[in-house]
């Protein structure tokens, strides 16, 4: 249905974004990431796509990079969100700091992770963000098996694909 809506209304970023999320829920990170990258690019020049929408899309792109094991692609996106967040969307800065801290933990960069979690404690509490941050300060984040992309099971824990290596989709990695 979303493919049909997207084909019929290609300028509608809502349908496009929903299709990207549908791909992500099916563990098809290659298509989800491709679409989210295009949304971020399109959003930069689309006046109807406001700052908060651009930043939310960038956050979901970074999060998709993380679950696909593309940590080095996720970090610059999160760095930009943390450095230039919309004060009216402080929750997005908090979410970005937590996500960036998680990636630092996955990469074995504990001091950087703790610094991000400590910054969360200085901001407003959004949906238990302070409790999460305190928990991650106590014990490093480890990605659950459910959140881990199927292609990452073949790699050592915490190691993502090298820069430029393609992200495998679930359909590709399972042969379906």
HELIX and SHEET records of a PDB file:
HELIX    1   1 UNK A    2  UNK A    8  1                                   7    
HELIX    2   2 UNK A   13  UNK A   25  1                                  13    
HELIX    3   3 UNK A   29  UNK A   45  1                                  17    
HELIX    4   4 UNK A   51  UNK A   67  1                                  17    
HELIX    5   5 UNK A   71  UNK A   83  1                                  13    
HELIX    6   6 UNK A   87  UNK A   89  5                                   3    
HELIX    7   7 UNK A   90  UNK A  106  1                                  17    
HELIX    8   8 UNK A  110  UNK A  121  1                                  12    
HELIX    9   9 UNK A  129  UNK A  138  1                                  10    
HELIX   10  10 UNK A  150  UNK A  154  5                                   5    
HELIX   11  11 UNK A  170  UNK A  174  1                                   5    
END                                                                             
